[in-house]
Amino acid sequence: MRILKSSEDYLEAMLILSQKHGYIRSIDIAQMLEVTKPSVSYAVKRLRENGYILMEKDGHITLTESGLAIAERIYERHTLLTRFLVALGVSEKTAKEDACKIEHDLSDETFEAMKEHARVYGKTISL
């Protein structure tokens, strides 16, 4: 099943928040993604129904194994693409914005080639 780009963004944000705070709350997702609380509620409902997250009684969110796998995949892409673009001379702000656009549509083949390039030329693009 193909997951929506917006769902990938939500899962990635949840992973980052989990790593940063040790927990995930809807209000923090809204602030991070600069979206409304109702938008987060709708997305959380969809993600929960599709088995990507669990909602605790206290309102905290937990990524399931499948949700975590997607979040880690997108975050890895975002991180490497940002570093790759910065190594090309793009400002960090623009590189982050462009990486967010590219991360969803880049083929696995191209991304794996970029990872290999970064590994071989690691002094230019640190992993």
DONUVEX-460454 format. One record per residue (C-alpha): residue number from 0; x, y, z. Coordinates in pm, 1 decimal. Layout:
BEGIN
(r NUM, (X, Y, Z)),
...
END
This chain:
BEGIN
(r 0, (0.0, 0.0, 0.0)),
(r 1, (129.9, 345.6, -95.9)),
(r 2, (118.5, 599.6, 185.8)),
(r 3, (33.0, 965.1, 122.1)),
(r 4, (311.4, 1224.0, 127.6)),
(r 5, (136.7, 1415.1, 404.0)),
(r 6, (116.9, 1097.7, 613.0)),
(r 7, (490.0, 1045.4, 563.1)),
(r 8, (547.8, 1401.9, 685.7)),
(r 9, (338.7, 1338.9, 996.5)),
(r 10, (522.0, 1014.4, 1073.6)),
(r 11, (859.8, 1181.6, 1023.6)),
(r 12, (757.8, 1466.0, 1256.8)),
(r 13, (643.8, 1212.0, 1515.6)),
(r 14, (979.0, 1034.6, 1500.0)),
(r 15, (1167.3, 1362.3, 1546.7)),
(r 16, (945.3, 1465.2, 1838.3)),
(r 17, (984.1, 1124.3, 1998.8)),
(r 18, (1362.9, 1149.6, 1974.4)),
(r 19, (1363.7, 1508.2, 2099.7)),
(r 20, (1115.1, 1484.3, 2387.3)),
(r 21, (1068.7, 1113.5, 2451.8)),
(r 22, (697.6, 1148.3, 2376.4)),
(r 23, (465.4, 1262.6, 2098.0)),
(r 24, (169.0, 1496.6, 2147.2)),
(r 25, (-71.0, 1632.1, 1886.9)),
(r 26, (-5.9, 1992.3, 1989.6)),
(r 27, (366.4, 1947.4, 1928.2)),
(r 28, (299.0, 1798.4, 1584.4)),
(r 29, (79.7, 2097.5, 1496.4)),
(r 30, (351.1, 2341.3, 1602.6)),
(r 31, (628.5, 2154.2, 1423.8)),
(r 32, (441.9, 2117.6, 1094.7)),
(r 33, (272.6, 2457.6, 1127.2)),
(r 34, (-75.0, 2311.1, 1079.9)),
(r 35, (-397.0, 2341.4, 1276.9)),
(r 36, (-494.2, 2110.7, 1560.2)),
(r 37, (-797.9, 1983.5, 1361.0)),
(r 38, (-562.6, 1891.1, 1073.6)),
(r 39, (-348.7, 1692.1, 1315.7)),
(r 40, (-657.0, 1523.2, 1462.9)),
(r 41, (-768.1, 1412.5, 1117.0)),
(r 42, (-420.8, 1286.0, 1024.3)),
(r 43, (-378.0, 1104.1, 1356.3)),
(r 44, (-713.8, 934.2, 1307.9)),
(r 45, (-612.8, 813.4, 959.5)),
(r 46, (-271.2, 697.2, 1077.3)),
(r 47, (-425.6, 511.3, 1372.0)),
(r 48, (-686.4, 343.6, 1150.3)),
(r 49, (-410.1, 228.9, 913.3)),
(r 50, (-203.4, 84.2, 1195.9)),
(r 51, (88.0, 329.5, 1185.6)),
(r 52, (38.1, 474.6, 1533.6)),
(r 53, (-124.6, 397.2, 1866.6)),
(r 54, (-301.7, 657.7, 2077.2)),
(r 55, (-254.1, 625.8, 2452.3)),
(r 56, (-526.6, 715.6, 2703.0)),
(r 57, (-325.0, 1019.5, 2811.3)),
(r 58, (-319.3, 1148.1, 2451.4)),
(r 59, (39.9, 1052.4, 2379.8)),
(r 60, (109.8, 891.0, 2045.9)),
(r 61, (333.0, 591.3, 1980.7)),
(r 62, (462.0, 479.7, 1642.9)),
(r 63, (390.1, 117.0, 1559.5)),
(r 64, (657.1, -97.4, 1397.3)),
(r 65, (524.8, -18.0, 1048.9)),
(r 66, (487.1, 352.5, 1130.5)),
(r 67, (838.3, 366.6, 1269.8)),
(r 68, (980.0, 196.6, 959.0)),
(r 69, (819.6, 457.9, 732.5)),
(r 70, (926.2, 744.9, 959.0)),
(r 71, (1287.2, 624.6, 969.4)),
(r 72, (1295.9, 578.2, 592.1)),
(r 73, (1168.6, 931.4, 527.3)),
(r 74, (1391.0, 1085.7, 794.0)),
(r 75, (1697.8, 913.2, 647.5)),
(r 76, (1609.1, 1047.6, 304.1)),
(r 77, (1549.8, 1397.0, 439.1)),
(r 78, (1878.0, 1400.0, 630.4)),
(r 79, (2092.3, 1268.3, 345.6)),
(r 80, (1927.0, 1489.1, 84.1)),
(r 81, (1976.8, 1796.4, 302.7)),
(r 82, (2345.6, 1715.2, 350.2)),
(r 83, (2386.1, 1639.6, -19.2)),
(r 84, (2234.3, 1973.5, -120.0)),
(r 85, (2440.1, 2165.2, 136.5)),
(r 86, (2754.1, 1995.4, -0.9)),
(r 87, (2654.1, 2130.0, -342.6)),
(r 88, (2654.1, 2482.4, -198.1)),
(r 89, (2282.9, 2527.2, -125.3)),
(r 90, (2201.6, 2717.0, 195.5)),
(r 91, (2090.8, 2493.5, 481.8)),
(r 92, (1744.3, 2652.2, 497.1)),
(r 93, (1680.8, 2598.5, 125.5)),
(r 94, (1837.8, 2251.5, 137.8)),
(r 95, (1598.2, 2143.5, 416.2)),
(r 96, (1297.5, 2278.7, 227.1)),
(r 97, (1401.1, 2115.9, -100.6)),
(r 98, (1487.5, 1786.1, 70.2)),
(r 99, (1133.9, 1775.8, 209.5)),
(r 100, (997.1, 1806.6, -143.1)),
(r 101, (1233.4, 1551.6, -295.9)),
(r 102, (1225.9, 1284.1, -22.6)),
(r 103, (882.9, 1154.1, -120.0)),
(r 104, (931.7, 1121.4, -494.4)),
(r 105, (1290.5, 1002.8, -524.0)),
(r 106, (1318.2, 642.7, -641.7)),
(r 107, (1478.7, 383.0, -417.4)),
(r 108, (1740.5, 322.0, -687.3)),
(r 109, (1846.6, 686.8, -697.1)),
(r 110, (1846.5, 719.7, -319.4)),
(r 111, (2061.2, 407.7, -278.6)),
(r 112, (2306.9, 545.6, -534.7)),
(r 113, (2322.4, 873.2, -340.2)),
(r 114, (2383.5, 682.4, -16.9)),
(r 115, (2666.7, 489.6, -181.3)),
(r 116, (2814.6, 812.4, -317.5)),
(r 117, (2795.6, 967.8, 30.3)),
(r 118, (2963.5, 660.9, 179.6)),
(r 119, (3246.2, 663.8, -73.5)),
(r 120, (3290.7, 1041.4, -66.1)),
(r 121, (3208.2, 1077.7, 303.0)),
(r 122, (3437.8, 1374.3, 355.5)),
(r 123, (3214.0, 1580.6, 129.8)),
(r 124, (2879.2, 1451.3, 256.3)),
(r 125, (2888.3, 1323.1, 611.1)),
(r 126, (2634.3, 1061.1, 711.3)),
END
